[in-house]
Amino acid sequence: MRKLPTKLFTELYGDDKKEIERQKNRYSQLVSEFAKRYTVPADDSSIRLFSSPGRTEICGNHTDHNFGKVIGASIQLDCIGAVQPTNDTIVTIHDLTYNEDYSIDTLDTERRLDESGSQALVRGIIQGFKKAGYKVTGFNSCFSSEVIAAAGVSSSASFEMIICIIIDALFNGNTIPVTQFAAIGQYSENKYWDKASGQLDQMSCAVGGMIHIDFENPTKPLVTKVPFDFAKENYNLMLVNTGKGHADLSAEYSSIPDEMKSVAKEFGKSTLRGLEYTDIFAKLPELRTKCGDRAVLRSLHFIEESNRSDHVATALKTNDFAQFLQLITDSGNSSWKWLQNISVPGYPEEQPIAICLALTEVFIRSKKHGACRVHGGGFAGVIAAFLPKDYVAEYTSYMEKALDWKEGSTKHNPVYKLSIRPYGCIEIK
């Protein structure tokens, strides 16, 4: 049995001894599964271990697609992999979490229209590395993920980044900047998934810790570390999965960048980046007539939220935690009132985000501490709450009851306590 690094595991997963032991067992089980699947000894030193975190959005709701500013962070929930290089050109993937098995020849990486899911992503990532001039050849792998799917913590980007760190470590001598990983992940999603994504998710998973991202140059975003530890303030970040709902949200998600860009077009621009509140105000009657009130409100949200991301970074760097909580509250209010991504028009009977935000606001008001906001895309899905540690257990029970979740249920617990880990995608040594 290989010895796993306790100090590193404490940094990745916290200082709870039971949790560290659970994580070590998780890695050991993954290695055992790898050994069984590929018929190699479990103590083979050429089996290498990797971890890639999920991510959380701290501030900057729906600003990246108009080249704005965001605060993101890597979290302790991660995808882990056991990997061994081979002597051929075949990449073999076995995913324990999603029960997937497939192989890709690194000499055959053109897009296949009949291919989807993670297989298409991996093929696109390999092609992205090759196009950038990097070496890629064969390896065997097993993966297991605790990054919650469809919960706004970027399970797909986490998987993309673990593939990237594996290719860098195995074949390129750890020479590739992690910002390049994010660009390659974006390339794969854009070209092999037809998903018009930016680099927010990938960058937050790849870099590690809390980061301020400026997307003024979207192909090379400016990334700045924001050194801060919520645990030292005795606060936890909580996520609540409010439920999916039944509406198809594709049109709602695309309406946000489309409406923002319709306003930008009136200024001869392709995005809102560079516009100020005074610019919008100066043309307000004309913009309301041509673009509609919601488009104007969403554009004002973009301007204010991008600026707010700067203010959040400053508050954290100067340890002004009270100001940080106020800014998070302001961000949540802006998403609800201005951006309007809390509920789906035409579905008044289904408003899970609004219900959970309302309940959380009542809880925070009763305790006189904390802040909450929608997390990620909105309309359905996840909210975030920043709460003192002393209230976490009570809040968890409160929201479990509100969402009718009981111990022993076959459904996932909808309430998650997160911590921000200091490392992005890494090899476990």
C-alpha positions as CSV (number, residue, x, y, z in Angstrom):
1,M,0.0,0.0,0.0
2,R,1.5,3.3,-1.0
3,K,2.0,6.1,1.5
4,L,-0.2,9.1,0.8
5,P,0.9,12.6,2.0
6,T,-1.0,13.6,5.1
7,K,0.2,17.3,4.9
8,L,-1.0,17.7,1.4
9,F,-4.3,15.9,2.1
10,T,-4.9,18.4,5.0
11,E,-4.4,21.3,2.6
12,L,-6.8,19.7,0.0
13,Y,-9.5,18.3,2.3
14,G,-9.3,20.1,5.6
15,D,-7.9,19.0,9.0
16,D,-10.7,16.6,10.1
17,K,-8.9,13.3,10.7
18,K,-11.9,11.2,9.7
19,E,-12.2,13.0,6.4
20,I,-8.5,12.7,5.7
21,E,-8.7,8.9,6.4
22,R,-11.8,8.7,4.1
23,Q,-9.9,10.4,1.3
24,K,-6.9,8.2,1.7
25,N,-9.2,5.2,1.4
26,R,-10.8,6.7,-1.6
27,Y,-7.4,6.9,-3.4
28,S,-6.4,3.4,-2.3
29,Q,-9.7,2.0,-3.6
30,L,-9.1,3.8,-6.9
31,V,-5.6,2.3,-7.2
32,S,-7.0,-1.1,-6.4
33,E,-9.6,-0.7,-9.2
34,F,-6.9,0.4,-11.6
35,A,-4.8,-2.6,-10.8
36,K,-7.7,-4.9,-11.2
37,R,-8.8,-3.4,-14.5
38,Y,-5.4,-3.2,-16.1
39,T,-3.9,-6.3,-14.6
40,V,-0.9,-4.6,-12.8
41,P,0.3,-4.8,-9.2
42,A,-1.4,-2.2,-7.0
43,D,2.0,-1.2,-5.6
44,D,3.4,-0.5,-9.1
45,S,5.3,2.8,-8.7
46,S,4.5,3.8,-12.2
47,I,0.8,4.3,-11.3
48,R,0.5,8.0,-10.7
49,L,-2.3,9.9,-8.9
50,F,-3.9,13.2,-9.8
51,S,-6.6,15.5,-8.4
52,S,-8.6,18.3,-10.0
53,P,-11.1,20.4,-7.9
54,G,-14.6,21.7,-8.7
55,R,-15.1,25.5,-8.5
56,T,-17.3,28.1,-6.9
57,E,-18.3,31.5,-8.1
58,I,-17.9,34.1,-5.4
59,C,-18.9,37.2,-7.4
60,G,-19.3,38.2,-11.1
61,N,-22.6,36.5,-12.0
62,H,-23.0,36.4,-15.8
63,T,-20.1,38.8,-16.5
64,D,-17.6,36.6,-18.3
65,H,-19.4,36.3,-21.6
66,N,-19.3,40.1,-22.0
67,F,-15.6,40.2,-21.1
68,G,-16.2,41.4,-17.5
69,K,-14.6,40.5,-14.1
70,V,-15.2,37.5,-11.8
71,I,-14.1,36.1,-8.5
72,G,-13.8,32.3,-8.6
73,A,-12.3,29.7,-6.4
74,S,-11.4,26.0,-6.3
75,I,-13.2,23.8,-3.8
76,Q,-12.4,20.6,-1.8
77,L,-14.8,18.5,-3.9
78,D,-12.6,16.9,-6.6
79,C,-12.1,14.4,-9.4
80,I,-9.2,12.0,-8.8
81,G,-7.4,9.8,-11.2
82,A,-5.0,6.9,-11.2
83,V,-2.9,6.8,-14.4
84,Q,-0.1,4.8,-16.0
85,P,1.6,5.7,-19.3
86,T,1.6,3.0,-22.0
87,N,3.8,2.1,-24.9
88,D,1.2,2.9,-27.6
89,T,-0.9,5.8,-28.7
90,I,-4.2,4.7,-27.1
91,V,-5.8,6.7,-24.2
92,T,-8.1,4.4,-22.2
93,I,-10.6,6.0,-19.8
94,H,-12.6,4.1,-17.1
95,D,-14.9,6.4,-15.1
96,L,-16.2,4.8,-11.9
97,T,-18.6,7.6,-11.1
98,Y,-20.3,7.8,-14.4
99,N,-19.8,4.1,-15.4
100,E,-18.0,5.0,-18.6
101,D,-15.4,3.1,-20.6
102,Y,-13.8,4.2,-23.9
103,S,-10.6,4.5,-25.7
104,I,-9.2,7.2,-28.0
105,D,-6.3,6.9,-30.4
106,T,-4.2,10.0,-30.1
107,L,-3.5,9.8,-33.8
108,D,-7.2,10.2,-34.5
109,T,-8.5,13.3,-32.8
110,E,-10.7,15.0,-35.4
111,R,-14.2,15.6,-34.2
112,R,-16.7,12.8,-34.6
113,L,-20.3,14.0,-35.0
114,D,-21.7,10.8,-33.4
115,E,-19.6,11.3,-30.3
116,S,-20.7,13.2,-27.2
117,G,-20.2,13.5,-23.4
118,S,-16.8,13.2,-21.8
119,Q,-15.4,11.1,-24.7
120,A,-15.9,14.0,-27.1
121,L,-14.3,16.3,-24.5
122,V,-11.2,14.1,-24.1
123,R,-10.7,13.9,-27.9
124,G,-11.0,17.6,-28.1
125,I,-8.5,18.2,-25.3
126,I,-6.0,15.8,-27.0
127,Q,-6.5,17.7,-30.3
128,G,-6.0,21.0,-28.4
129,F,-2.7,19.9,-27.0
130,K,-1.5,18.7,-30.4
131,K,-2.5,22.0,-32.1
132,A,-0.6,23.9,-29.5
133,G,2.5,21.8,-30.3
134,Y,2.6,19.6,-27.2
135,K,3.2,15.9,-27.0
136,V,0.4,13.4,-26.3
137,T,0.5,9.7,-26.4
138,G,-1.1,6.7,-24.7
139,F,-2.1,6.1,-21.1
140,N,-4.5,3.9,-19.0
141,S,-6.6,5.6,-16.4
142,C,-9.4,5.3,-13.8
143,F,-11.3,8.2,-12.4
144,S,-13.7,8.9,-9.5
145,S,-15.4,12.2,-8.9
146,E,-17.1,13.9,-5.9
147,V,-17.7,17.1,-7.8
148,I,-21.5,17.3,-7.8
149,A,-23.0,17.1,-11.3
150,A,-25.5,19.7,-12.5
151,A,-24.9,21.8,-9.3
152,G,-22.9,24.8,-10.7
153,V,-19.5,23.6,-9.4
154,S,-18.2,22.6,-12.9
155,S,-17.9,18.8,-12.8
156,S,-17.1,18.9,-16.5
157,A,-14.3,21.5,-16.2
158,S,-12.9,19.6,-13.2
159,F,-12.6,16.5,-15.5
160,E,-11.1,18.5,-18.3
161,M,-8.4,19.9,-16.1
162,I,-7.4,16.5,-14.7
163,I,-6.9,15.3,-18.3
164,C,-4.8,18.4,-18.9
165,I,-2.6,17.9,-15.9
166,I,-2.1,14.3,-16.7
167,I,-1.0,15.1,-20.3
168,D,1.4,17.8,-19.0
169,A,2.9,15.6,-16.2
170,L,3.2,12.4,-18.2
171,F,4.4,13.8,-21.6
172,N,5.5,17.4,-21.2
173,G,7.6,17.6,-18.1
174,N,5.2,19.9,-16.2
175,T,6.2,22.8,-18.4
176,I,2.7,23.9,-19.6
177,P,1.1,26.9,-17.8
178,V,-2.2,26.0,-16.2
179,T,-3.7,29.0,-18.0
180,Q,-3.0,27.1,-21.2
181,F,-5.0,24.2,-19.7
182,A,-8.0,26.5,-19.4
183,A,-7.7,27.6,-23.0
184,I,-7.5,24.0,-24.2
185,G,-10.6,23.1,-22.1
186,Q,-12.4,26.0,-23.7
187,Y,-11.3,24.9,-27.1
188,S,-12.7,21.4,-26.5
189,E,-16.0,22.6,-25.3
190,N,-16.4,25.1,-28.1
191,K,-15.3,22.8,-30.9
192,Y,-16.3,19.3,-29.7
193,W,-19.4,20.1,-27.6
194,D,-20.7,23.2,-29.6
195,K,-20.9,25.0,-26.2
196,A,-20.1,28.7,-26.4
197,S,-18.3,28.7,-23.0
198,G,-15.5,31.0,-21.8
199,Q,-12.7,30.1,-19.5
200,L,-14.2,30.9,-16.1
201,D,-14.9,27.3,-15.0
202,Q,-11.6,25.9,-16.3
203,M,-9.5,28.7,-14.9
204,S,-11.0,28.4,-11.4
205,C,-10.4,24.6,-11.4
206,A,-6.9,24.9,-12.8
207,V,-5.3,27.7,-10.9
208,G,-6.4,26.9,-7.3
209,G,-7.3,29.1,-4.3
210,M,-9.4,32.2,-4.8
211,I,-8.7,34.2,-8.0
212,H,-9.8,37.5,-9.7
213,I,-10.2,37.0,-13.4
214,D,-10.4,39.9,-15.9
215,F,-11.7,38.8,-19.3
216,E,-10.9,42.0,-21.1
217,N,-8.7,39.8,-23.4
218,P,-10.9,36.7,-23.5
219,T,-8.2,34.5,-25.1
220,K,-5.7,35.4,-22.4
221,P,-7.6,36.4,-19.2
222,L,-5.7,38.3,-16.5
223,V,-5.6,36.1,-13.4
224,T,-4.7,37.4,-10.0
225,K,-4.6,35.4,-6.8
226,V,-6.8,36.7,-3.9
227,P,-5.2,35.3,-0.7
228,F,-8.0,34.7,1.8
229,D,-9.1,32.0,4.1
230,F,-12.8,31.9,5.1
231,A,-12.0,29.4,7.9
232,K,-10.0,32.1,9.7
233,E,-13.1,34.2,9.8
234,N,-15.0,31.2,11.2
235,Y,-17.2,31.2,8.2
236,N,-18.2,28.4,5.8
237,L,-19.4,28.6,2.2
238,M,-22.6,26.6,1.8
239,L,-24.3,25.6,-1.5
240,V,-27.9,24.5,-1.7
241,N,-29.1,22.6,-4.7
242,T,-32.6,23.9,-5.0
243,G,-33.8,21.4,-7.7
244,K,-33.9,21.4,-11.4
245,G,-37.5,22.3,-12.3
246,H,-39.2,21.3,-15.6
247,A,-38.5,24.2,-17.9
248,D,-36.0,24.0,-20.7
249,L,-33.5,26.7,-19.7
250,S,-31.5,26.9,-22.9
251,A,-33.3,30.0,-24.2
252,E,-33.1,31.7,-20.8
253,Y,-29.4,31.2,-20.5
254,S,-28.7,32.5,-24.1
255,S,-31.0,35.5,-23.6
256,I,-28.6,37.0,-21.0
257,P,-25.5,37.5,-23.3
258,D,-27.8,38.2,-26.3
259,E,-29.6,41.0,-24.5
260,M,-26.4,42.5,-23.1
261,K,-24.8,42.4,-26.5
262,S,-27.9,44.1,-28.1
263,V,-27.2,47.1,-25.8
264,A,-23.5,47.0,-26.6
265,K,-24.4,47.1,-30.3
266,E,-26.1,50.5,-29.9
267,F,-22.7,51.8,-28.9
268,G,-20.9,50.2,-31.8
269,K,-19.4,47.5,-29.6
270,S,-19.6,43.7,-29.6
271,T,-19.7,43.4,-25.8
272,L,-20.5,45.7,-22.8
273,R,-16.8,45.8,-21.7
274,G,-15.7,49.4,-21.4
275,L,-19.1,50.9,-21.0
276,E,-20.0,52.8,-17.8
277,Y,-23.3,53.5,-16.0
278,T,-23.2,57.1,-17.4
279,D,-23.1,55.8,-21.0
280,I,-26.2,53.8,-20.5
281,F,-28.0,56.7,-18.7
282,A,-27.1,59.1,-21.5
283,K,-29.0,57.0,-24.0
284,L,-31.6,55.5,-21.7
285,P,-34.8,56.4,-23.5
286,E,-33.4,55.2,-26.9
287,L,-32.0,51.9,-25.3
288,R,-35.3,51.1,-23.6
289,T,-37.2,51.6,-26.9
290,K,-34.8,49.6,-29.1
291,C,-33.5,46.9,-26.7
292,G,-36.2,46.7,-24.1
293,D,-36.1,47.3,-20.3
294,R,-34.8,43.9,-19.3
295,A,-31.8,44.2,-21.7
296,V,-31.0,47.6,-20.1
297,L,-31.3,46.3,-16.6
298,R,-29.1,43.3,-17.4
299,S,-26.5,45.7,-18.9
300,L,-26.5,47.8,-15.8
301,H,-26.1,44.6,-13.8
302,F,-23.0,43.7,-15.9
303,I,-21.4,47.1,-15.2
304,E,-22.1,47.1,-11.5
305,E,-21.2,43.4,-11.0
306,S,-17.9,43.7,-12.8
307,N,-17.0,46.7,-10.6
308,R,-18.2,44.8,-7.6
309,S,-15.8,41.9,-8.3
310,D,-12.9,44.4,-8.0
311,H,-14.4,45.7,-4.7
312,V,-14.7,42.1,-3.4
313,A,-11.0,41.4,-4.2
314,T,-10.1,44.6,-2.4
315,A,-12.2,43.8,0.7
316,L,-10.7,40.3,1.0
317,K,-7.1,41.5,0.5
318,T,-7.6,44.2,3.2
319,N,-9.5,41.7,5.5
320,D,-12.6,43.8,5.5
321,F,-15.0,40.9,5.9
322,A,-18.0,43.0,6.8
323,Q,-17.6,44.8,3.5
324,F,-17.2,41.5,1.7
325,L,-20.5,40.2,3.1
326,Q,-22.3,43.4,2.1
327,L,-20.9,43.1,-1.4
328,I,-22.1,39.5,-1.7
329,T,-25.6,40.7,-0.6
330,D,-25.5,43.4,-3.2
331,S,-24.5,40.9,-5.8
332,G,-27.4,38.6,-4.9
333,N,-29.8,41.5,-5.0
334,S,-28.5,42.6,-8.4
335,S,-28.9,39.1,-9.9
336,W,-32.5,39.0,-8.5
337,K,-33.7,42.5,-9.5
338,W,-31.5,43.5,-12.4
339,L,-30.2,40.4,-14.1
340,Q,-33.4,38.5,-13.4
341,N,-32.0,34.9,-13.4
342,I,-33.8,33.7,-10.3
343,S,-37.0,32.4,-11.9
344,V,-38.2,31.4,-15.4
345,P,-40.8,33.7,-17.0
346,G,-44.0,31.8,-17.7
347,Y,-43.5,29.4,-14.9
348,P,-44.7,31.2,-11.8
349,E,-45.6,27.9,-10.1
350,E,-41.9,26.9,-10.1
351,Q,-39.4,29.2,-8.4
352,P,-37.0,27.0,-6.4
353,I,-34.1,29.5,-6.4
354,A,-36.4,32.3,-5.1
355,I,-37.8,30.1,-2.4
356,C,-34.4,29.0,-1.1
357,L,-33.0,32.6,-1.3
358,A,-36.0,33.9,0.6
359,L,-35.7,31.2,3.3
360,T,-31.9,31.9,3.6
361,E,-32.5,35.6,3.9
362,V,-34.9,35.0,6.8
363,F,-32.3,32.8,8.4
364,I,-29.5,35.3,8.0
365,R,-31.6,38.1,9.3
366,S,-32.5,36.1,12.4
367,K,-28.8,35.5,13.1
368,K,-27.7,39.0,12.0
369,H,-24.7,37.5,10.2
370,G,-24.1,36.1,6.7
371,A,-24.9,36.7,3.0
372,C,-26.4,34.8,0.1
373,R,-26.8,35.0,-3.6
374,V,-27.6,32.8,-6.6
375,H,-24.7,30.6,-7.7
376,G,-23.8,30.2,-11.4
377,G,-26.3,30.3,-14.3
378,G,-29.5,30.6,-12.2
379,F,-33.2,30.1,-13.1
380,A,-32.9,26.8,-11.3
381,G,-30.1,25.0,-9.5
382,V,-27.9,26.3,-6.8
383,I,-27.6,29.2,-4.3
384,A,-24.6,30.1,-2.2
385,A,-24.6,31.2,1.4
386,F,-21.7,32.5,3.6
387,L,-22.5,31.7,7.2
388,P,-20.7,31.6,10.5
389,K,-19.5,28.1,11.4
390,D,-21.7,28.1,14.6
391,Y,-24.8,28.3,12.4
392,V,-23.9,25.8,9.7
393,A,-25.5,22.7,11.4
394,E,-28.7,24.6,12.1
395,Y,-28.9,26.0,8.6
396,T,-28.3,22.6,7.1
397,S,-31.2,21.1,9.0
398,Y,-33.4,24.0,8.2
399,M,-32.8,23.7,4.4
400,E,-33.0,19.9,4.5
401,K,-36.5,20.2,6.0
402,A,-37.5,22.9,3.6
403,L,-36.5,20.8,0.6
404,D,-38.1,17.6,2.2
405,W,-34.8,15.7,2.4
406,K,-34.5,13.0,5.1
407,E,-31.6,10.9,6.3
408,G,-31.6,7.6,4.3
409,S,-33.1,9.2,1.2
410,T,-31.9,7.9,-2.1
411,K,-31.5,11.5,-3.3
412,H,-28.3,13.4,-2.6
413,N,-28.4,15.7,0.4
414,P,-29.1,19.2,-1.2
415,V,-26.9,21.1,1.3
416,Y,-23.1,21.1,0.9
417,K,-20.5,22.6,3.2
418,L,-17.5,23.7,1.1
419,S,-14.0,24.8,1.7
420,I,-11.7,26.6,-0.7
421,R,-8.5,24.6,-1.4
422,P,-5.2,26.3,-2.2
423,Y,-4.3,24.1,-5.2
424,G,-5.9,23.6,-8.6
425,C,-5.3,20.5,-10.7
426,I,-2.2,18.7,-9.3
427,E,-0.3,15.4,-9.2
428,I,-0.4,13.7,-5.8
429,K,3.1,13.0,-4.7
